[in-house]
Amino acid sequence: MSQQNSKLTLSSNHKILKVITGINNHNFSQINNVVLSSDQSAVTYIDVAANCNLVYSVKQITKLPICISCIDPSGIYKCIQSGADIVEIGNYDNFYKSNHFFSIKRLITITQEVRQLFPNICLCVTIPHYLSTKEQIMLARKLYELDVNILQTEGITSHQEPNMPYILSQTLAKVSATLAMTQSLTANTPIPIVAASGITPTTLWLALQYGANGVGIGTCISSLAKKSDMFSMLQVFVKISTKYSSQTFVHGVLNLSFAKNFTFTKAHTSALSHSII
């Protein structure tokens, strides 16, 4: 079983920018626009559904690293053979819908198995939002020992919308959980943290200030109809993220850098008005 063992390098003054096309999205026409827009921007990597045919198709139109979310070794193997560069143990929404929640022990077992089977792959693990802060930190430290390369946070999922009158919206509930996790994890682990769920150009500032090494963005890009609008929105994220610095982390795929030349235009203002998750 061969795996690429080249390096993915983020320079010290750039942040991770992950674009999520959707764990259950197999519409290649729509994904194509998102990928091509990302390819023209300073995106770090693309997250697509764990389907080997989809991974292969996306690989034909971009040189960006491709991430898939899966916990099944056979599924991971097929996707890696089709060109996947990063494996994420995460995107638990489908499990939550069936009332299945992973214990810390189970997540550690899955991570150990994936790392043993695919020792050279860049590995990301999402820390479940339902764990207590103490449990999140304990899990993060154990994942560090297992050579996990990236940790991702998540917000409160739609099936668990809180019955709290002081929460103004589901979006705010999602991002507040993500920000709280980000702050506690960055203070207690050296693994790069990607904040996801409820990230918009507005909440991106907060995520970075809370210590995130980068963000995962999805709906605020894929909900836009035109490729030009997607590109403009991505440029807004790039402009914001380049104002922050982080430590370099090295693993996995190829050399990447953010575009240096960027001018804010009216098109970005228009795109911002659509940035509601």
C-alpha positions in Angstrom: 0.0 0.0 0.0 1.7 3.1 -1.2 1.1 6.6 0.2 2.6 10.0 -0.7 5.1 11.2 1.8 5.9 14.6 0.5 5.4 17.7 2.7 2.6 20.1 3.2 4.1 23.3 4.6 2.4 26.3 6.1 4.6 29.3 6.5 4.6 31.0 9.9 2.5 33.9 8.8 -0.3 32.0 7.1 -3.4 30.2 8.3 -5.1 27.0 7.3 -8.1 27.6 5.1 -10.2 24.5 4.5 -13.2 24.5 2.1 -15.9 21.9 2.8 -18.0 20.8 -0.1 -20.3 18.7 2.0 -20.0 15.2 3.6 -23.2 14.0 1.7 -22.7 16.2 -1.4 -22.1 14.1 -4.5 -23.2 16.7 -7.0 -20.1 17.1 -9.1 -21.4 20.0 -11.0 -21.8 22.1 -7.9 -18.6 20.7 -6.3 -16.8 21.6 -9.5 -17.6 25.3 -9.0 -16.4 25.3 -5.4 -13.2 23.5 -6.2 -12.3 25.7 -9.2 -13.0 28.8 -7.1 -10.8 27.4 -4.3 -8.1 26.5 -6.8 -7.8 30.2 -7.8 -7.6 31.3 -4.2 -5.3 30.7 -1.3 -7.2 27.7 0.0 -5.1 25.1 1.9 -7.2 22.0 1.1 -10.6 20.8 0.0 -12.9 18.5 2.0 -15.1 16.2 -0.1 -17.4 13.2 0.5 -15.6 9.9 1.1 -16.4 8.5 -2.3 -13.5 7.2 -4.3 -15.1 8.1 -7.7 -15.7 11.7 -6.5 -12.2 11.9 -5.1 -10.7 10.8 -8.4 -12.9 13.3 -10.3 -11.9 16.2 -8.1 -8.3 15.2 -8.3 -8.5 15.7 -12.1 -9.4 19.4 -11.8 -7.2 20.6 -8.9 -3.7 20.2 -7.4 -5.0 21.2 -4.0 -4.8 18.5 -1.3 -8.1 16.6 -0.9 -9.5 15.5 2.5 -12.1 12.9 3.1 -13.9 12.0 6.4 -14.3 8.4 7.1 -13.8 5.8 9.9 -13.9 2.7 7.7 -10.4 1.4 6.8 -11.6 -0.1 3.5 -13.3 3.2 2.5 -10.2 5.2 3.5 -7.9 2.9 1.5 -10.1 3.3 -1.7 -10.1 7.1 -1.3 -6.3 7.2 -0.8 -5.8 5.1 -3.9 -8.0 7.5 -5.8 -6.0 10.5 -4.6 -7.1 11.6 -1.1 -4.2 13.3 0.7 -5.8 13.9 4.2 -8.0 11.7 6.3 -10.3 13.1 8.8 -12.0 11.1 11.6 -15.0 13.4 12.0 -18.1 14.7 10.4 -20.2 12.9 13.0 -23.5 14.4 12.1 -24.8 11.2 10.4 -24.0 9.3 13.6 -25.7 11.9 15.8 -28.8 11.6 13.7 -29.0 8.0 14.7 -28.3 8.9 18.3 -24.8 7.4 18.2 -22.1 9.2 20.2 -18.5 8.1 20.2 -16.8 7.6 23.6 -13.2 8.8 24.1 -12.0 5.2 24.2 -13.7 4.5 20.9 -12.2 7.5 19.2 -8.8 6.6 20.4 -9.2 3.0 19.1 -10.3 4.3 15.7 -7.4 6.7 15.5 -4.9 4.1 16.5 -6.2 1.7 13.8 -6.2 4.4 11.1 -2.7 5.6 12.0 -1.3 2.0 12.1 -2.8 1.2 8.6 -1.9 4.5 7.0 1.3 5.8 8.8 2.2 8.4 6.2 -1.2 10.0 5.7 -1.9 13.5 7.1 -4.5 12.7 9.8 -7.1 15.1 11.3 -9.5 14.2 14.1 -12.6 16.2 15.1 -13.1 16.7 18.8 -16.8 16.1 19.6 -18.6 19.1 21.1 -20.5 17.0 23.6 -17.4 16.2 25.6 -16.6 18.3 28.7 -13.7 20.7 28.4 -11.6 18.3 30.6 -12.5 15.4 28.3 -11.7 17.4 25.2 -8.2 18.3 26.5 -7.6 14.7 27.6 -8.5 13.4 24.2 -6.4 16.0 22.4 -3.3 15.1 24.4 -3.8 11.4 23.7 -4.2 12.2 20.0 -1.0 14.1 20.1 0.7 10.9 21.3 -0.9 9.1 18.4 0.8 11.5 15.9 -2.4 13.2 14.8 -1.5 16.2 12.6 -4.6 18.4 12.9 -7.5 18.8 15.4 -10.8 20.2 14.3 -13.5 21.7 16.5 -17.3 21.4 15.9 -20.3 23.4 16.9 -23.7 22.3 18.3 -25.4 20.3 15.6 -28.9 21.0 14.2 -30.5 18.0 15.9 -29.4 19.3 19.3 -30.6 22.9 18.9 -30.5 24.2 22.5 -33.7 25.3 24.2 -32.0 28.4 25.6 -33.7 31.8 25.2 -30.4 33.6 25.6 -28.9 31.9 22.5 -29.9 34.3 19.7 -29.6 31.9 16.9 -28.5 28.4 15.9 -25.5 30.0 14.1 -24.4 31.7 17.3 -24.9 28.5 19.3 -22.7 26.6 16.8 -19.9 29.2 16.7 -19.9 29.7 20.5 -19.3 26.0 21.1 -16.5 26.0 18.4 -14.8 29.1 19.9 -14.9 27.7 23.4 -13.3 24.4 22.2 -10.7 26.3 20.2 -9.6 28.4 23.2 -9.3 25.4 25.5 -7.5 23.2 23.0 -5.0 25.8 21.8 -3.9 26.4 25.4 -3.3 22.7 26.0 -2.0 21.0 22.9 0.6 21.9 20.2 -1.5 20.3 17.5 -2.8 22.9 14.9 -6.5 23.6 15.5 -9.0 24.1 12.7 -12.2 25.8 13.9 -15.3 24.8 12.0 -19.1 25.2 12.3 -20.6 28.7 12.0 -17.5 30.3 10.5 -18.2 33.4 8.4 -16.0 36.4 7.6 -17.3 37.9 10.8 -16.7 34.9 13.1 -13.4 34.2 11.4 -11.9 37.1 13.3 -13.1 35.6 16.6 -11.8 32.1 15.8 -8.3 33.4 15.0 -8.3 35.6 18.1 -9.3 32.5 20.2 -6.1 30.8 18.9 -7.3 28.8 15.9 -4.6 27.9 13.4 -7.2 28.0 10.7 -10.8 27.5 9.8 -13.1 25.2 7.9 -15.8 26.9 5.8 -18.6 25.4 3.9 -22.1 26.8 3.5 -21.1 30.4 3.1 -19.2 29.3 -0.1 -21.4 26.5 -1.5 -24.6 28.5 -1.0 -23.4 31.0 -3.5 -24.7 30.4 -7.0 -21.9 31.9 -9.1 -18.3 30.9 -9.2 -17.3 34.5 -9.3 -19.1 35.1 -6.0 -17.5 32.1 -4.5 -14.1 33.4 -5.5 -14.8 36.8 -4.1 -16.0 35.4 -0.8 -12.8 33.2 -0.5 -10.7 36.3 -1.1 -12.4 37.9 1.9 -11.4 34.9 4.1 -7.8 35.1 2.7 -7.5 38.8 3.4 -8.6 38.4 7.0 -6.5 35.3 7.7 -3.3 36.8 6.3 -3.4 39.4 9.0 -2.7 36.8 11.6 0.4 34.6 12.1 0.8 31.1 13.4 3.5 28.5 14.0 4.6 26.3 11.0 3.3 22.8 10.9 4.6 20.3 8.4 3.1 17.1 7.1 1.7 15.3 4.2 1.3 16.6 0.7 2.9 19.6 -1.0 4.1 23.2 -0.5 1.3 25.8 -0.2 1.2 29.5 0.3 -1.4 32.2 0.4 -1.6 34.8 -2.4 0.1 38.1 -1.5 -1.7 40.5 -3.8 -5.3 41.2 -2.8 -7.4 44.3 -3.1 -10.8 44.6 -1.4 -13.5 45.5 -4.0 -17.3 46.1 -4.1 -17.7 42.5 -5.2 -16.4 41.3 -1.8 -18.9 43.5 -0.1 -21.7 42.0 -2.2 -20.5 38.5 -1.4 -20.3 39.3 2.3 -24.0 40.0 2.3 -24.6 36.3 1.5 -22.4 34.9 4.2 -25.1 33.5 6.4 -24.8 29.9 7.4 
